[in-house]
Amino acid sequence: MAAPLIETCHVACCTNRTPNVLSWGRGGLIAFGTCSSVALYDPKELVIVSILNGHTGRVNTVQWVHNEDFGPETALVSGGSDNCVIVWKAQDGKFLKSAQCCGHTGPVCAVDAIHLNTEGASQLLIASAASDSTVKLWMNSASQADCLQTLCFGSGFMMDVSLTLLSGSRVPILACGGDDCRVHLYVQRNGQFEKVHSLHGHEDWVRGVEWATRDGEILLASYTIRLKEDVFEVQVKGSSTHYAVTLETVLAGHENWVYGVHWHIPSLKGGSVQQPIGLLSASMDKTMILWGPEEDSGVWLEQVRVGEVGGNTLGFYGCQMSPDGSMIIAHAFHGALHLWHRNNTKEGEWSPSVVISGHFSSVQDLRWDPDGDFILSVGSDQTTRLFTPWRRKEGNPVECRQVTWHEISRPQIHGYDMQCLAMVGRFQFVSGADEKVLRVFRAPRNFVENFSNISGASLDKLLASSDTANLPEGASTPALGLSNKAVFQGDLMPQSKEEKEGFNSVSDQYTESYFHPLTLTEPPPEDHLLQNTLWPEVQKLYGHGFEMFCVTSNRVRTVIASACKASKVEHAAILLWSTSSWRQLQSLSLHSLTVTQMAFSPDSRFLLAVSRDRTWSLWRQEDNTSTESEPAFSLHSHTTKSTSVHSRIIWSCDWSPDSKYFVTSSRDKKVIVWGDCSSVEGVEENKPAAIQPCSSVLDVGDSATAISFCPVLCPDHSYLLAVGLESGKILLYKWKFLTNFSSEEDWTRCGETDNFQSHTLTVKRLGWRPRTGRAGHGEDDGDESELGGWVQLASAGADHAVKIFNINRLAL
């Protein structure tokens, strides 16, 4: 079977900041909302198996529809800020959009669903709560969803809903928890849901409710619930049945708000001995507690407590337990997942486990390292993150090791939204944010050692490329500061008694993020990423007057070019910096508005810049016979408003791998390849070079926000380009220079991402791996074997995702 043209290699993402956004199915998959998508994550294989795109607003709530036989789920429901509920059903091994429930006038905050067998046909009964102060009941059969009923709550609103069947009957019962501090119970009678009871006892909003079944009775958990015994009557098949609501227990153990509860209902299939029923709770006190009834007395007690101690993060928004009870997971305020697994040898002990991570806001920029072994990304969540392949050993031979991508370092945690970055060495980068300063970071020794352990790279070779004598051990964040300060081996000594007893200065009264060296053989959990994987800041570069917007470096890593937001010529100047002295070399003025992106040619001779003013400029490094002098650039060519082919903002640009051509992409949906159509040597001094379009104007049908040339040619010697669109789709084109290109025959569309692979919002940046092959697989460069035919493309999206694709170059 032929290999697919585009494979999804990795998706880095995290959960949205809402309590009901994650659900662990009995089939083993974790579903969670990430931006406007639903991600399906396999916690054992450590990969995103699918991304479900269908919502047009943030996904606020996700819920698997459980089967009565404890088998894998075949349906999933989700609700979002687009006021809609979507039903996803399994078809041919994939979950596809089956039906959409539209009727709410506000964002949907909670959903639940159960299977009903009506006249021999299986249907889904769905309940959804929204901020429009209503709860709607829907019936889904085949591809149609009809609204059965709307429950109105006046000026209040329900924060969670839960459905189940009354014990001994097929009658649905609905529990709604709301801001009136009560739990409302509704039972279906004659096709309509009628209110049968209100449960009092809470002293604050009821943030969540969840049903469970135990020995023929149903249990309802609703966050520190206090109920009195009461009775309500339900008519079932002509006879009156009485149901009693009795307080089971009050669970008190958390020190802050409880935002999530989850029942663990053990499976009895096969007659195997399983764990007893348990209740998991998650709180803003950064802990999860597993509760269970004592075997003799039946009194509910705390059995396990896991979580974080200290730190500067907020607590947990929700929690779930794996079907077999061996793992528990929580999602935090900033979207991070925290996973623990039960120790099979030591009862009652749980250990942190490797889990997926990613940005929780728009990803603005990304870069591969020069050797193509890892990716750095920056985002509006004020972080810089480093992702690399992890070669799990687990007793397998080297060639069979399983490779998965993970975040292994968070070099920079900033106080401003991050906008851009550039690599200035194997383990050194410069970043820009919504401030007027560029900051330079260098990897500490502890990171290099751990990178070697996790990626399988040779430590001797890694250290040989760095000045190990002056390399700090790690970095910490000083109190009241934004700069990561270096921590050397001597700084790791314990404090003296005098230092521990009192404050030496005013700043000592504020907490500091201390670094503790780690020896890692697997990707670190979230708390270590936050505190122990920072890189020290080695330089600040001052000179811009407004917030940073873009930065780039030349291939030999000797010059940095940067630009900031601008509305005047003087502010739109490009500043050049030396990476050896870190001093400003030049200020290049031409553009009148913000320079949106820049790129040095692969041979480092030219600097290309594109701008909001709809023009581009090309700067050439001046010939200089002195080896000691710093490089200087002069204007080589540019377009004006009258000569520019683009009619809107030029968003992106890139160079062909041979430095012969460059490409621009714009909001006007046009992609154009440019080149020198005459001999550069024949151009008179101070006369603009004859840089003209070398391709027909390619209309990609949407605003082209990102573009990138593949660093290697296709088998037919044409150039391969990736184009990112505002819609989130990524297109692949082959381009070949033709003398007569007026008919657009020079462009060949050879692939595109499908609905499961595309971003749901704007593609902010694209970047090809600088060499062939797949990172982490250890293949050689450049050969035309099966492995040599693969190239990798990374993309950053406004949908909070970093995606890596394997492209089969031989199938083009």
C-alpha positions in Angstrom: 0.0 0.0 0.0 1.4 3.4 -1.0 2.4 5.8 1.8 0.1 8.8 2.2 1.3 12.1 0.9 0.7 14.0 4.2 0.9 12.3 7.6 0.2 14.0 10.9 3.3 13.3 12.9 2.4 15.4 16.1 -0.1 17.9 17.4 0.9 19.9 20.5 -2.1 21.4 22.2 -3.8 21.7 25.6 -7.3 22.0 27.1 -9.4 25.1 27.1 -10.0 27.0 30.4 -13.4 25.5 31.2 -14.4 22.9 33.9 -16.3 20.4 31.7 -13.9 20.3 28.8 -12.4 16.8 29.2 -13.8 13.3 29.2 -12.1 9.9 29.5 -14.0 7.2 27.5 -14.2 3.6 28.5 -12.5 2.8 25.1 -9.4 4.4 26.5 -9.4 7.7 24.6 -9.4 11.1 26.3 -11.5 13.7 24.5 -10.9 17.3 25.3 -11.7 20.7 23.8 -8.7 22.7 22.5 -9.6 26.1 21.0 -12.5 25.3 18.6 -11.6 21.7 18.1 -12.0 18.4 20.0 -8.8 16.4 20.4 -8.8 12.6 20.9 -5.8 11.6 22.9 -4.4 8.1 23.5 -2.6 8.3 26.9 -0.9 4.9 26.4 0.5 5.6 23.0 1.0 9.3 24.0 -0.3 10.7 20.7 -3.3 12.7 19.4 -5.1 10.2 17.3 -7.6 12.6 15.8 -8.6 16.3 15.7 -12.4 16.9 15.3 -13.1 20.2 13.6 -16.7 21.4 13.4 -17.2 24.2 16.0 -16.7 27.8 15.0 -16.2 29.0 18.6 -14.3 27.7 21.6 -15.3 24.2 22.8 -16.5 24.5 26.4 -17.7 21.0 27.1 -17.1 17.4 25.9 -18.7 14.2 27.0 -18.4 10.6 25.8 -21.8 8.7 25.5 -21.2 5.6 27.6 -22.4 2.2 26.5 -24.2 -0.1 28.9 -21.9 -3.0 28.2 -18.8 -1.0 29.1 -17.5 -1.4 25.6 -15.8 1.4 23.6 -17.9 4.4 23.0 -19.4 5.0 19.6 -20.6 8.6 20.2 -19.3 11.8 21.6 -21.1 15.2 22.2 -19.5 18.6 22.5 -20.8 22.1 23.1 -19.1 25.4 22.3 -19.3 29.2 22.3 -20.8 29.0 18.9 -24.1 28.2 20.8 -24.2 24.7 19.2 -24.0 21.1 20.3 -22.3 18.6 17.9 -22.8 14.9 17.9 -19.8 12.9 16.7 -20.2 9.2 15.8 -17.7 6.5 14.9 -17.6 5.5 11.3 -14.9 3.3 9.7 -12.6 3.9 12.6 -13.0 7.7 12.7 -15.3 10.0 14.6 -17.3 12.1 12.1 -19.8 14.9 12.6 -23.2 13.2 12.7 -25.6 16.0 13.8 -25.6 19.6 15.0 -28.0 20.9 17.6 -28.5 24.7 17.1 -31.0 26.6 19.2 -29.3 28.2 22.1 -28.7 31.9 22.1 -25.7 31.8 24.3 -22.5 29.7 24.7 -23.1 26.1 25.7 -21.3 25.3 29.0 -22.4 21.7 29.7 -23.6 18.6 27.9 -24.5 15.0 28.7 -26.2 12.2 26.7 -27.5 8.6 27.2 -28.5 5.9 24.8 -32.3 5.1 24.7 -33.8 2.1 22.9 -37.1 3.3 21.5 -39.2 0.9 19.5 -36.1 -1.2 18.8 -34.0 1.7 17.5 -31.1 3.3 19.5 -31.4 7.0 19.9 -29.4 9.6 21.9 -31.1 11.7 24.5 -28.9 14.9 24.9 -29.1 17.6 27.5 -27.3 20.9 27.1 -27.0 23.9 29.4 -26.1 27.4 28.1 -25.6 30.9 29.4 -29.0 31.9 27.9 -30.5 30.5 31.1 -31.9 27.4 29.5 -31.4 23.7 29.4 -32.5 22.0 26.2 -33.3 18.3 25.6 -32.5 16.9 22.2 -33.3 13.6 20.5 -30.7 12.4 18.0 -31.5 9.6 15.5 -29.5 8.9 12.4 -28.2 12.3 11.2 -31.0 14.4 12.6 -31.3 16.1 16.0 -34.6 17.5 17.2 -35.2 19.8 20.2 -37.7 18.0 22.5 -38.0 20.6 25.2 -36.5 23.8 26.6 -36.3 24.3 30.4 -36.1 28.0 31.3 -34.6 29.3 34.6 -35.3 33.0 34.4 -32.4 35.1 35.4 -30.4 32.2 36.7 -28.5 29.6 34.7 -27.4 26.0 35.1 -23.7 25.2 35.3 -23.9 21.5 34.7 -26.3 18.7 33.7 -26.2 14.9 34.0 -28.5 12.2 32.6 -29.1 8.7 33.7 -31.9 6.1 33.9 -33.9 5.5 37.1 -33.0 2.2 38.6 -35.4 -0.6 37.7 -36.9 1.4 34.7 -36.1 3.0 31.4 -37.2 6.4 32.6 -34.6 9.2 32.1 -33.8 11.5 35.0 -32.0 14.8 34.6 -30.0 16.6 37.3 -29.2 20.3 36.9 -26.8 22.2 39.1 -27.1 26.0 39.1 -26.2 29.3 40.5 -29.2 29.2 42.9 -27.3 26.7 45.1 -29.7 23.9 44.4 -29.8 20.7 42.3 -33.0 20.4 40.3 -34.2 16.9 39.3 -36.4 16.3 36.2 -38.0 13.1 35.2 -39.5 12.3 31.8 -43.3 11.8 31.8 -45.3 11.4 28.6 -42.4 12.5 26.5 -41.8 15.7 28.6 -39.4 16.4 31.4 -41.2 17.5 34.6 -39.5 18.9 37.7 -39.9 16.4 40.6 -37.6 17.8 43.2 -35.0 20.4 44.3 -32.1 19.4 46.5 -30.9 22.0 49.0 -27.8 22.1 51.0 -25.1 24.0 49.0 -24.1 27.4 50.2 -22.6 28.4 46.8 -23.1 27.7 43.1 -23.4 24.1 42.2 -20.6 23.8 39.7 -21.1 20.2 38.7 -23.3 17.1 39.0 -22.7 13.5 38.0 -24.7 10.3 38.3 -23.4 6.8 39.1 -25.0 3.4 39.6 -24.2 1.1 42.5 -25.9 -2.2 43.4 -29.2 -1.1 41.9 -29.2 2.4 43.3 -28.0 5.6 41.7 -25.7 8.1 43.3 -25.4 11.8 42.6 -22.3 13.8 43.3 -22.5 17.5 43.3 -19.5 19.1 44.9 -19.7 19.0 48.8 -23.4 18.3 48.6 -25.6 18.5 51.7 -29.0 16.9 51.2 -31.9 16.0 53.5 -34.0 12.8 52.9 -37.0 13.3 50.7 -39.3 11.3 48.4 -40.7 11.9 44.9 -43.1 9.8 42.9 -42.7 8.7 39.2 -45.3 7.0 37.1 -43.7 4.0 35.4 -45.9 1.8 33.0 -49.1 2.6 34.8 -47.8 2.1 38.3 -46.6 4.6 40.8 -43.0 4.1 42.0 -41.5 6.0 44.9 -37.9 7.1 44.9 -36.1 8.4 48.0 -33.3 10.9 47.9 -31.0 10.4 50.9 -27.8 12.1 52.0 -25.0 9.6 51.5 -22.0 11.6 52.8 -20.4 15.0 53.0 -16.8 15.0 51.7 -14.6 17.8 53.1 -10.9 17.8 52.4 -10.1 20.4 49.9 -8.9 23.9 50.9 -10.3 25.8 47.9 -13.1 25.6 45.4 -13.9 22.2 43.9 -14.3 22.5 40.1 -14.6 18.8 39.1 -15.9 15.4 40.3 -15.8 12.1 38.5 -17.2 8.7 39.4 -15.1 5.6 38.8 -17.5 2.8 38.0 -15.6 -0.5 37.7 -16.4 -2.9 35.0 -17.7 -6.4 36.0 -17.2 -7.9 32.5 -15.6 -11.4 32.7 -16.1 -11.7 36.4 -12.7 -10.3 37.2 -12.0 -8.6 40.5 -12.1 -4.9 40.0 -11.6 -1.8 42.2 -14.6 -0.7 44.3 -16.6 2.4 43.2 -14.7 5.6 43.8 -15.2 9.4 43.5 -12.5 11.6 42.2 -12.5 15.4 43.0 -10.3 18.2 41.7 -9.8 21.6 43.3 -8.2 25.0 42.9 -6.0 24.0 45.8 -3.9 22.1 43.2 -4.8 18.7 44.5 -7.0 15.7 43.4 -8.5 13.4 46.0 -9.8 9.9 45.4 -12.6 9.0 47.8 -14.1 5.6 48.5 -16.3 3.8 51.0 -14.6 1.9 53.8 -15.2 -1.8 53.4 -16.6 -2.5 56.9 -18.4 0.7 57.8 -19.2 2.1 54.4 -18.0 5.5 55.5 -16.5 7.5 52.6 -12.9 8.4 53.3 -9.9 10.0 51.5 -7.9 7.2 49.9 -5.4 9.0 47.6 -4.3 12.6 47.3 -2.1 13.8 44.5 -1.1 17.2 43.2 1.3 20.1 43.5 2.8 21.8 46.5 3.7 25.4 46.1 4.4 27.0 42.7 2.8 30.0 41.1 0.0 28.4 39.1 -3.7 28.1 39.8 -5.3 24.8 40.5 -7.3 22.2 38.7 -10.5 22.7 36.6 -11.5 19.1 36.2 -10.5 15.5 36.6 -11.1 12.0 35.2 -10.0 8.4 35.9 -9.1 5.8 33.4 -11.6 2.9 32.9 -9.3 0.4 34.6 -8.6 2.8 37.5 -4.9 2.8 36.9 -4.5 6.4 35.9 -6.0 9.7 36.9 -5.8 13.0 35.0 -6.5 16.7 35.8 -6.5 19.8 33.6 -5.4 23.1 35.1 -6.4 26.7 34.6 -3.7 27.3 32.0 -4.7 24.2 30.0 -1.9 21.9 31.2 -2.7 18.2 31.7 -1.4 16.4 34.8 -1.4 12.6 34.7 -0.6 10.1 37.5 -0.5 6.3 37.3 -0.9 3.8 40.1 2.1 2.0 41.4 1.4 -1.7 41.0 4.1 -2.7 43.5 3.3 -0.2 46.3 -0.3 0.1 47.2 -1.6 3.7 47.5 1.3 5.3 45.7 0.8 7.3 42.5 3.5 8.7 40.2 3.5 11.5 37.6 3.4 10.3 34.0 4.3 11.7 30.6 1.4 13.5 29.0 0.8 15.8 26.0 1.3 19.6 26.4 1.1 22.7 24.3 0.3 26.4 24.2 -3.0 27.7 25.6 -3.2 30.7 23.3 -2.2 31.7 19.7 1.1 30.3 18.6 2.9 33.2 16.9 6.1 31.8 15.6 8.3 28.7 15.5 11.8 27.6 14.4 13.7 24.4 13.9 17.1 24.2 15.4 20.0 24.2 12.8 20.3 20.4 12.9 16.6 19.8 12.8 16.4 17.9 16.1 13.9 20.1 17.9 11.4 22.9 17.5 11.1 26.1 19.4 7.7 28.0 19.5 6.5 31.2 21.0 2.9 32.2 21.7 0.5 34.8 23.2 0.4 32.6 26.3 3.7 34.4 27.2 5.8 31.2 26.9 8.6 29.8 24.7 8.4 26.0 24.4 10.8 23.4 23.1 9.5 20.2 21.5 11.6 17.2 20.5 11.2 13.5 19.7 11.4 11.0 22.6 12.9 7.7 21.6 11.4 5.3 24.2 13.7 2.4 24.8 11.5 -0.1 26.8 13.7 -3.0 25.8 13.2 -2.7 22.0 16.1 -2.6 19.6 17.2 0.8 18.5 15.6 0.6 15.1 12.2 -0.3 16.6 12.1 2.3 19.3 8.8 4.2 19.4 9.2 7.9 18.7 6.7 10.5 20.0 7.1 14.2 20.3 7.0 16.0 23.6 7.7 19.3 25.3 10.9 18.9 27.3 11.8 22.5 28.1 10.1 25.9 28.7 13.1 28.2 28.2 11.2 31.4 28.7 8.1 32.3 30.8 7.5 36.0 30.2 5.3 38.8 31.4 4.4 39.8 27.8 2.8 38.1 24.9 5.5 36.5 22.8 5.6 37.4 19.0 8.7 36.1 17.3 12.0 34.2 17.7 15.1 33.2 15.7 17.8 30.6 16.3 21.3 32.1 16.7 23.1 28.8 17.4 22.4 25.1 18.2 21.3 26.0 21.7 20.8 29.7 21.6 17.9 31.9 20.4 16.6 35.4 20.4 12.9 36.2 21.1 10.7 39.3 20.9 7.5 40.1 22.7 5.0 42.9 23.2 7.9 45.0 24.7 10.6 47.1 23.0 13.4 44.6 23.9 14.9 41.6 22.3 16.1 38.9 24.7 18.8 36.3 24.0 18.8 32.9 25.8 21.3 30.1 25.9 20.8 26.5 27.0 22.2 25.5 30.4 24.2 22.4 30.9 21.3 20.5 32.7 19.1 20.9 29.6 21.9 19.6 27.2 22.3 16.5 29.4 18.6 15.8 29.6 18.1 16.5 25.9 20.7 13.8 25.2 19.0 11.4 27.5 15.5 11.9 25.9 16.4 12.4 22.3 19.2 9.8 22.1 21.7 12.3 20.7 25.3 11.9 21.7 26.1 14.0 24.8 29.8 14.3 23.8 28.9 15.8 20.4 26.4 18.1 22.0 28.8 19.4 24.6 31.6 19.7 22.0 29.5 22.3 20.2 29.2 24.4 23.4 31.6 26.2 25.7 31.0 23.8 28.5 33.5 25.6 30.9 31.2 28.7 31.1 27.9 26.9 30.8 25.6 27.5 33.8 23.8 24.5 35.4 20.3 26.0 35.0 18.2 29.2 35.4 15.8 30.7 37.8 13.4 33.7 37.8 14.2 36.4 40.3 11.4 37.9 42.4 9.9 41.0 40.7 11.9 40.4 37.5 11.3 39.2 33.9 14.9 38.0 33.2 16.0 34.4 33.8 19.2 34.5 35.8 21.9 31.8 35.4 22.4 29.3 38.2 25.9 27.9 38.5 27.1 24.8 40.3 28.2 26.9 43.3 24.7 28.5 43.5 23.2 25.1 44.3 24.7 25.0 47.8 22.1 25.1 50.6 21.5 28.4 52.3 23.2 29.3 55.6 21.2 29.3 58.8 21.3 33.1 58.9 19.9 33.4 55.3 17.1 31.0 56.2 16.1 32.8 59.3 15.7 36.4 58.0 15.4 38.7 55.0 18.6 40.4 53.8 16.8 42.9 51.6 13.4 44.1 50.6 13.3 41.8 47.5 14.0 38.8 49.7 10.5 39.1 51.0 9.1 37.9 47.7 9.3 34.4 46.5 11.7 33.3 43.8 11.5 30.4 41.4 14.4 28.3 42.4 16.1 25.8 40.0 16.7 22.2 41.0 18.8 20.2 38.6 17.1 17.1 37.2 18.3 13.9 35.6 15.6 13.1 33.1 15.2 10.0 31.0 11.6 10.9 29.9 9.8 14.2 29.2 9.2 16.2 32.4 5.7 16.9 33.9 4.2 20.3 34.0 5.6 21.4 37.4 9.1 20.7 36.3 8.6 22.5 33.0 7.5 25.6 34.9 10.4 25.7 37.3 13.3 23.6 36.3 13.7 23.9 32.5 14.3 27.7 32.1 17.2 28.9 30.1 19.4 31.8 31.4 19.1 35.1 29.6 22.5 36.3 28.3 21.7 39.6 26.6 19.1 42.3 26.1 19.0 44.3 22.8 17.5 47.8 23.1 16.8 50.1 20.2 13.2 49.7 19.0 10.5 52.2 19.9 7.5 49.9 19.9 6.5 46.2 20.5 8.6 43.6 18.7 6.9 42.0 15.6 9.5 39.9 13.7 13.1 38.7 14.0 15.4 36.5 11.9 19.0 35.4 11.6 21.3 34.6 8.7 22.4 31.0 8.0 25.9 31.5 9.5 24.3 32.9 12.7 26.4 36.1 12.6 23.6 38.8 12.1 20.1 39.3 13.5 17.5 41.4 11.8 14.5 42.7 13.8 11.5 45.0 13.3 8.7 46.3 15.5 5.2 47.6 15.1 5.2 50.8 13.2 3.0 53.5 11.5 5.8 55.8 10.4 9.0 55.3 8.4 11.3 56.0 11.3 9.7 53.3 13.5 9.5 50.8 10.6 13.3 50.6 10.3 15.0 47.2 10.3 17.7 47.0 12.9 20.7 44.7 12.4 22.7 43.2 15.3 25.9 41.4 15.6 25.7 38.0 17.4 29.4 38.2 18.5 29.3 41.7 20.1 25.5 42.0 20.5 25.8 45.6 19.3 23.6 47.3 16.8 25.2 47.3 13.3 22.7 49.2 11.1 19.3 50.7 10.8 17.7 50.1 7.4 14.9 52.5 6.6 12.5 52.3 3.7 9.1 50.9 4.7 6.3 53.1 6.0 4.4 50.5 8.0 5.2 47.4 10.1 7.6 45.0 8.6 5.7 41.7 8.9 8.4 39.2 8.1 12.0 39.0 7.1 14.3 36.3 5.7 18.0 36.0 4.9 18.9 34.1 1.7 20.5 30.7 2.4 23.8 32.1 1.1 23.5 34.9 3.7 24.1 37.6 0.9 20.6 39.1 0.9 18.0 40.2 3.4 14.3 40.2 2.3 11.6 42.2 4.1 7.9 42.4 3.5 5.5 44.9 5.0 2.0 46.1 5.8 2.6 48.8 3.2 2.2 46.2 0.5 5.8 46.3 -0.7 9.0 44.3 -0.3 12.6 45.4 0.0 15.8 43.5 -0.8 19.0 44.4 1.0 22.4 43.1 -0.2 25.5 42.6 2.0 28.3 44.8 0.8 31.5 43.3 -0.3 34.2 43.8 2.2 37.8 42.5 2.0 38.5 43.0 5.7 37.7 39.9 7.8 37.5 41.9 11.0 34.9 44.4 10.0 31.2 43.8 10.7 28.9 43.1 7.7 26.9 46.0 6.2 23.8 45.9 4.0 22.6 48.4 1.3 19.3 48.6 -0.6 19.4 46.3 -3.6 15.9 46.4 -4.9 12.3 47.1 -3.8 8.8 47.6 -5.0 6.6 50.7 -4.6 2.9 51.3 -4.5 2.9 51.6 -8.3 5.2 48.6 -9.0 3.9 46.2 -6.3 1.8 43.4 -7.7 0.3 42.8 -4.2 -2.7 45.0 -3.4 -3.0 44.1 0.3 -0.7 43.4 3.3 2.2 41.1 2.4 2.2 38.6 5.3 5.0 36.2 4.6 8.1 35.6 2.5 10.8 32.9 2.0 13.8 32.0 -0.1 14.4 29.0 -2.4 17.1 26.7 -1.1 19.5 27.8 -3.9 19.1 31.5 -3.2 17.9 32.2 -6.7 14.3 33.1 -6.0 12.1 34.4 -3.2 8.4 34.2 -2.7 5.8 36.5 -1.2 2.3 35.8 0.0 -0.4 38.3 0.8 -3.9 39.0 2.1 -4.9 39.6 -1.5 -4.7 35.7 -1.9 -1.7 36.0 -4.2 1.5 34.0 -4.1 4.3 35.3 -6.3 7.9 34.0 -6.9 10.4 36.8 -7.7 14.0 36.7 -9.1 16.7 38.6 -10.9 15.8 38.5 -14.5 19.0 40.1 -15.7 22.7 39.7 -14.8 23.3 41.2 -11.4 26.9 42.0 -12.4 25.6 44.1 -15.3 23.5 46.4 -13.1 24.9 49.9 -12.7 25.9 51.1 -9.2 23.0 52.7 -7.3 20.6 51.6 -9.9 17.7 49.2 -8.8 18.3 45.6 -9.8 15.9 44.0 -12.3 14.0 41.9 -9.7 10.7 40.9 -11.4 8.1 38.2 -11.0 9.4 34.8 -12.2 6.1 33.0 -11.8 2.5 33.5 -12.8 0.4 35.1 -10.0 -1.0 32.1 -8.0 -4.5 32.8 -6.5 -4.9 30.4 -3.5 -8.5 31.4 -2.8 -7.9 32.8 0.7 -5.6 35.2 2.5 -2.1 33.6 2.4 -0.7 34.2 5.8 2.4 31.9 5.8 4.7 30.5 3.1 7.8 28.4 3.1 10.2 26.8 0.5 11.2 23.2 1.1 15.0 23.0 1.5 15.3 20.1 -1.0 13.9 19.8 -4.5 11.3 17.4 -5.7 12.4 14.3 -7.8 11.5 16.2 -11.0 13.8 19.1 -9.8 10.9 21.5 -9.2 10.5 23.5 -6.0 8.1 22.5 -3.3 6.3 25.2 -1.4 3.8 25.1 1.6 1.2 27.9 1.8 -0.7 28.5 5.0 -4.1 30.2 4.8 -6.2 32.3 7.1 -8.8 29.5 7.1 -6.3 27.2 8.7 -5.7 25.0 5.7 -2.1 24.2 4.4 -1.6 23.8 0.6 1.4 22.2 -1.1 2.5 23.4 -4.6 5.3 22.5 -6.9 6.7 25.4 -8.9 9.1 25.2 -11.9 10.6 28.2 -13.7 9.2 28.5 -17.2 10.2 31.1 -19.8 6.5 31.7 -20.6 4.5 31.4 -17.4 1.5 33.5 -18.3 -0.9 30.5 -18.3 -0.1 29.4 -14.7 1.3 26.1 -16.0 4.4 26.7 -13.8 2.3 25.9 -10.6 1.1 22.4 -9.8 -1.1 21.9 -6.7 0.1 18.5 -5.3 -1.6 18.3 -1.9 -3.4 19.9 1.0 -4.4 19.1 4.6 -7.8 17.6 5.2 -10.4 18.6 7.7 -8.7 16.5 10.5 -5.2 17.9 9.8 -5.9 21.6 9.1 -5.8 24.3 11.7 -9.2 25.9 12.6 -7.8 29.4 12.7 -5.1 31.3 10.9 -1.8 29.6 10.1 0.7 32.0 11.6 4.0 30.4 10.6 5.3 27.5 8.5 8.8 25.9 8.8 10.4 22.9 7.0 12.9 20.8 8.8 16.3 21.9 7.5 17.2 18.4 6.3 15.4 15.3 4.9 14.0 12.5 7.0 12.0 12.4 10.1 13.4 13.8 13.4 14.2 11.1 15.9 14.4 8.2 13.5 18.2 8.5 12.9 18.1 8.3 9.1 20.9 9.9 7.0 20.5 13.0 5.0 19.9 13.2 1.3 19.5 9.6 0.2 16.6 8.8 -2.1 15.6 5.7 -0.1 12.2 5.3 1.5 13.2 7.2 4.6 15.1 9.8 2.5 11.9 10.6 0.7 10.3 12.1 3.8 10.5 15.7 4.7 8.9 17.4 7.7 6.8 20.5 7.9 5.9 22.3 11.1 3.1 24.8 11.4 2.0 27.3 14.1 -1.7 28.3 14.4 -3.9 30.9 16.0 -5.9 27.8 17.2 -3.2 27.3 19.9 -1.7 24.3 18.1 1.8 23.4 16.9 1.5 20.7 14.2 4.2 18.6 12.5 3.5 16.8 9.2 5.5 14.1 7.4 5.5 14.8 3.7 6.2 12.0 1.3 8.4 13.8 -1.3 8.6 10.7 -3.5 4.8 10.6 -3.9 4.5 14.1 -5.3 
